[in-house]
Amino acid sequence: MPISVVIHTYNAQKYLGQVLETVRDFDEVLVCDMESTDDTLDIARTHGARIITFPKRNYTVPEPARDFAIHSVSNRWVLTVDADEFVTPELKDFLYRFIENPTHDALYVPRRNMFLGQFIKASYPDYQLRFFDQTKATWPPTIHSVPQIDGTVGYVPKDYQYAFVHAGISVSGQIIKMNDYTENDLNKRSRRKVNLLELFVLPLYRFIHYYFMGGAFLDGIPGFIKASFSASTKFFYLAKVYERQVMGLDKKEEPLS
C-alpha cells in the first residue's frame, strides 16, 4: 500500500530541501504552504512535491492547516512531517512493513530533538502522533493539538533509528517561538486567576522537573538552556494571564438570561 507525506510550510527554506531529500522515496509528497514569501515554493517544486495552499491569515502555527492537508492527499496512509524534521530510511521501511498488516489505525513516532548542535536526550523519545489512516483522523485547529483518531493507536519502537531527527531552532528562534506559543495558549485556555506564589513556584517547578528529573543536566550547557526556556515559557504565559487579569482584558460579556 502507498504512503503520502504531508509537510506544512511557511517560510521554511532553511531545511526544506534536506527534509524533502529524506522523503523522496515515499509514494507522494504534499507540501501544504501557508503563503510563504521566501524560496520555500521554489524548493518544493525543484524536489517534485505537490503543492497546495492554505491561507495564512493571522495564524502563527500550522495546526489550522493540518486537517485540510491530511485530507488532500491521494493515499489512505499519511505521515506528517514538519519542515525541520528528517525521516530516516529505517523509519520509512518500518512504516511500509507496518501497513502490510496494520495492527493500529495510527502510530506515535519518536523524535530526536537537536539544540545548539547537540541531541537533547532529556526530551527523548518525545513521541508525536504523525502516522495514521487519514480516513479515521481529524486534526483540531488549536495549537499543540494532536489528530483525533477513530480507532486504535500504537507506538513505533523508540530506537533512535526509527525516530524523526528534529533540526531544532536557534536561541533567537526559540524566543520568538516562546512568545508565539504563549500567545496562542493564552487564547486557547480558559481564563484563570494568577497570584505571586504561582508566578514564582510554577516556573521553578518546571525547571526542576526538566533539568533534574528529566535528566537535562546530563546534556551540559544546552540542557541547562533548554530547561531555562521551559521555565521561562511557563513564566511568560502566567505573566500574560496576569496582565489580562489586572488590565481587564479577560472579561467577557455576561450571557443574556
N, C-alpha and C positions, 0 to 999 in steps of 0.2 A: 504493500500500500504506500502511496506517496505522502510526503510531509511538506507543508508550507511553512516558511519562516516569515514572521512579521517583525519589522524593525520600525520603531517610531522615531521620528527625527524633527528637530528644529535647530538649525544652525549647528549641525553635527559633523562638520567636515573634518574635525581633528582626528578621529579614529575610524570614521565610517568605512573608508577604503579597506583598512585592515580587517574590520569586522566582516565586511562583505566577502573578503577572501576566505574567511573561515566557514562561511555558509554556502559557498558556491556550488557544492555537490548535493544540496537538497533539491527537491523537485521544483519548488517555486520560492522565490524571494520577493516579498512585497514590502516596499518602503511606504509607510504612511507618514507623509510630511505635513507639518503644520506651518506652511508658508515660509520656508527658510529664505534668508536673504544672502547667504554665503554660497559656497560651492557645493553644498550638500546634494542638490539635484543632479548636477553635472557628474559627481562621483557615482551616484546611484545609477545613472544612465550608462556610464562607462563600464560598470560591472554587470550590466544586463538586468538590473532589478526592475520589476514592475512598480510603477509609482501611482499612488492615489493621494489626494489632498484632503485634509481636514482643516477647516478654517480655524485659525489660531484665536481670533477674537482677543479676549483678555486673559486667556489661560496661561498659567506659568508651569503647568505639569501636564504630562501626556495622558493621564487617565481618561479624560473626556473623549479622546480619540480611540481608545483601545477597543471598545465594543464594536465600533464601526469598522475598525481594521480587521479584527479577527473573523468577522463575518463577510469580509470582502475577498477572502482567499478562494482558491479553486479546489482545495482539498479538505478532507474531513479533519485530519490531524494537524495541529498548529503548534509551532514553537515560537514564542515571543521573545525577542532579544532586544536589549537596549543598545543604543548606538555606540556604547563604550564597553560592550561585553563581547568577549571572544568565545567561540564554540570549539571545543576540542574535537579531533577526529574520533576519539573514544566515546564521547557523549553522542555524537551523530550515530555511530554504529550501534550504541546501546538502544537509542530510540527506535531505529529501524528494526532491530531484533524484537523490541517490546511490542510493536504494533503487529507483528506477525501473529501473535497470540496474546492480545492485551488482557491484563487482569484488573485494570482500573480504567476509569474514564479521564483521569488527569494524573499528572505527576509533579511533585515538587522537585526542583533541580538545585543542587548545592551551588554555592558561588564563592569563589576566592577573591576577596577584596584587596586591592592594592592601594597603598597610600605612601606618598613620598618615595616611590620606587621600591616599596617593600610589601610583601604579603603579610597582612594583619591577621595572624592566626586567631586572635581573640574573637573575631567575628565569624569564624568558620563553624558550621557549614552554611550559615545564612541562607537557609532554604527559600527558594522563590517558586511560586506556583505558576509555571510558564509553559507547560506542555499539556495539551488537552484535546479532547474531541470537541471541536467548536460548535457542533450541533447541540451539545449539552452544557455550553458555557455562556454566561452573561457577565460582562465586566462593568461594575458600577463606576460612575464618572467622578468619584471622590478620591482625594489624594491618599496614597498608600493603600488603596483598595486592592483586593485580590479577586480573581474571577470566581463567580459563584457557579459551582458545578452540580448539575443534576445527575448525580451518580457517585461513584466511589473515587477516592483519591489515595494515591500511593506516593512513594519516595524513591528517587534514583539513589543508589548507594552513594555514601558520602566520600568515596575515594576521590582523591584530587583529580584523577584523570577524567572523571565524569562531571567535573564542575565547570561552570562558566568562569572565565577569568575577567574580572571587572577592573578595567584600567584605572578607575578612580579619577579624582579631580585634584586640582591644586588647592593650596590653603586659601587663596583668594576665591576660588570657585566654591569651596566649602562654605565660606562666609556668606556668599550670595545665596547658595542653596539653603543655608540655615534660615536666612530671612524669608525666602520664598516659602519654605516648608512651614515655618511658624505662622505666616500669614494665612496659608491655606488651612492649617489645623485650627486656627482661630475661627475661621468661617465654618468649618466642618463640625466642630464640637459644640456641645451645649454650653451655655453661659454658666459660670460659677464664680464664687467669691474667692479672692486670694488674700492671704494675710502675710505678715512679715515672717512668721515661722516657716510657712511653706516656701516662700522665696529663698530662704536660707537652706532649709533641710532637703527639699526635693532635688535640687540640682546637685547638692553634696552627695546624697544617696546615689544618684545616677552615676556620678564619677566613681564612687567607691565600688559600686556594683560592676561597672565596666572595667575599671582598672585592676582591681584586686580579685573580685570574684570571677570576672570574665577572663582574667589572665592577660590583660593588655600590658601589664608590667613586663611580661616576657618579650614584648615586641619593641623594647627600647624607647627611644625618644618618639618615633612615630606613634607608638601605642599610647604614650602619655598625651600627645597632642590630640589623638582621636578621642580619648576619654574626656579631655577638656572640652572638645567640641560637643560631645554628647551632653555633658553637664550644661554647657552654655546654651544649647538648643532648648533645654528644659527651662533654664532661667529666663531667656528672652521670650519664650511662649508665655510663661506666667507673668512677666512684666507687661506684655501686651494685653493680657487678660485684665490685669490691674488697671492699666491705662484706660481701657474701655469702662471699667467699673467706676473709676473716680471722675471720668470725664462725661459719664452718662451716655456712652456710645453703645452700651449693651442693653439699653432699654427698648422694649418692643411695645407696640400699641396693644392695649388690652382688647381681647375679642368682645364684640357686642354680645350682650346676654339676650 
